[in-house]
Structures are given as C-alpha cells and as structure tokens.
C-alpha cells in the first residue's frame, strides 16, 4: 500500500467540479484508491462517497492506494489536489 498525507491546495482557477475530476482521475487506475479525512475513509472512485467527504481548501487528508499502479495513482491525485492539474 502506498499512502501520502497532504494539505489540499486547489488553486482558485481549478476545475469547477473538483470532486468529479478527482473521481475521474482515481477511476483511471486499477488499484483501490482511498481518501481519508479524520475518521472517514472513502473509496476515491465513488462520486457519492467523495461528495459526502466534503474536502475543503487547507484540509489535511491522506491519499492511499493498493494495487499494481498504486504509486502512480497516489502521485496523480497528490498533484491534482495540490496544484489543480
């Protein structure tokens, strides 16, 4: 399992629907991908789950993945949540 804890820093000009983009990016990978905020750990490929998580600017979250392409999945989601791309 690969995991990384980051602080969410989406630029003001980031995609208008950051949760939808996050789910699309996570869904490109074969690995199981999760986002954890506090006690909640949500499947990053689930739009409803991610919407219920309510990630906010400046919030500290942990991104984790398990599978063949886990490292690539975590790296892409970290890149998106910190830089908006």
Secondary structure, DSSP 8 states (H G I E B T S, - for coil): -EEEEEE----TTS-TTHHHHHHHHHHTSSSEEEEEETTEEEETT-HHHHHHH---TT-EEEEEEESTTHHHHHHHHHHHHHH--
